Amino acid sequence: MSDPSGVNPLSILAVFGASDASAEEMAVAERVGAVAARAGWVVLTGGGPGVMEAASRGAVGAGGLTVGILPTDGPGGAYPNPWVRLPIYTGSGGARNAFNVLSANLCIAIGGGPGTLSEIALALKSGKTVWSWRSWDIAPPPGTDRPLPRVFVHEDELLASLESELREIPNS
């Protein structure tokens, strides 16, 4: 059965990254948001500036829906960014990272600081698929067999893989 909005509520891409991202990180995040939106996916971020804003801008520019899981209890400062269409005010600060992770089907980390690292760790702990471009380089302790993020070195490889992955998951 199809959702009348045309959006499958299970098709949520979380994009993680720093609020003080580089121009290159923001350009890739914007392209990631656009790819997801064209595939009919909701783009979920922390709702702030930097990578979060760029991914949201890309999604809205491609006609998509964006959700911002905000650390604040109301609008203020850089939250929400102007491209968030559905703001969720949590008042929970960095603890909101758990909501970002648990709401997503696929998580992509682009660059990032300690908050991004916490999102990657929470996603891996929750069994979520995590992709990474120019983000944290992590490894499990010796002798353990734990899942790791799929690391992309080239942005074109990330974007091509994303387009392919999002097409494989039905949106109806």
N, C-alpha and C positions, 0 to 999 in steps of 0.2 A: 504494500500500500504506500502510495506517495504522499508526502507531506504537502498540503496545499501551498505552502510558501515556496516550494521547489527546492528547499534546502534539507538535506538529510541531517538530522540532529546528531548523527554519529560521525559526521565528516568534519572534524575540527582539527586544524593545524595550529599548534602553538609555536610561536616564534619567540625565542629568547635572545637577549643581547643587551649590551650596555646602553645606558642613556647618553654616554659621552662617546659614541661610536665614531669611527673614521668615516670619511666620505665614501670610501670603497665599501665598507661594511653596510652603510646605509643604502647604497645603490643596489647591492645584492639583496638586502632585505626587501627593498621595494619590488624587485623583480620576483622574489619568492612569494610575496603577498599577491602579486598580479597573477602568477601561475596558479596559485591555490584558488583564487576567486574565479578565474576562467574555468576551472574544473568543478566549480560549484561548492567548494569547501568554505567553511567559516574560518576566518583568521582571528586567532585569539592571542593577545599579548598582555603584558603588564600595564598597558595603557599610557605609558609615559613617552618621553622624548627618545631620540636616537634610533636604535634598531626597531624599537616598538612602534614609533611613529612612522618610520619608513615602510615597514611591512603593512601597516594599516593604510597608509596613503596608496600603496600599490594595489591593495585589495579593493579599496573604494574606487580607485581609478578604473579598475577592470569590472566594476559593477557588483562587487562582493559585499558581504556583511562582515563587520569587524566587532569583536568583543574585547573590552578592556577590563581585566580583573585588577582593580585599583587598590593601592595600599592605603588610601585615604578614606575618610568617612563622608566626603563630599568634594565638590570641585575645588581646586585650588592649585596654584603654582603651575607646574607642567602637567598636571593630571586632571582630567584626561587630555590626551593630545587631540587636536581638532579632527582627526580621522576616525576616532572611536565612535561607532554608531550605537553600540549598546554598552554603556558604562555600568560596571558592577562595583559599587563602593563597599569595601570590606572593613575598612578601619583597622586592618590587621597588619599593616606594615609588610615586612618581608615574609611573613607567614602566608601571605597570599600566593606565594610561589607554589605551594602545595595544590591550591585550587587550579592554577594554570596547568599544572602537570596532569592532575586527575581528570580534567575536562577534555583532554586531547587524545586523538588517535595516533598522531605523529607529532614529534617535537623536533624542531630545528634550532640549534644554537649557532648564532653568528657573532663571532667575537665574544665580548662580554667580560664582566668583572666577577666578583665573589657571588653576587646574586644569581648570575647565569650558572656558575658552578653548582650552586645549591639546587637550581632547577634541574640540571643534568643529573645530579646525584639522586634527587627525588624521583625523576623519571625512570632512571635505571632500577631503583629500588621497587618501583611500582610495576615494572615489567613493560614499560612503554618503549616504543622504538624511538631512538634518538639519533639524529643526524647532526653533523658538526662541520662547520666551515670556519676556519681561522679562530677556533675557540679553544677551550682547555684541552690539554694533552694529558689524559689520565690513563692509568693502568691499574688492574686489580693487584692485590697482594700476591706474592709468589705462591704457587701451589693451589690457587683457586681458579675456578672456571666460571667467571661472571661475565655477563654481556657488557659490551662496550659500545660507545657511539660509533656509528659508521662515519668515518672521517673522509671529507672531500677536500682535495687540494685545489682543484680548479673550479671556479664558479660555474663554468659551462657544464661541467660534469654534474654538479649539484642540481642545476636547473633542469637538465635533461632527465636525470633520475627522478626528480620530483614530478615532472610532467608525466612520466611513465607510471610512477607509483600511484598518483592520484587518479589516473584513468582506469587503473586496475580495480579500484574499489568503487562499486556501483553507488550512484547517487540517487537512488529512488526507493 
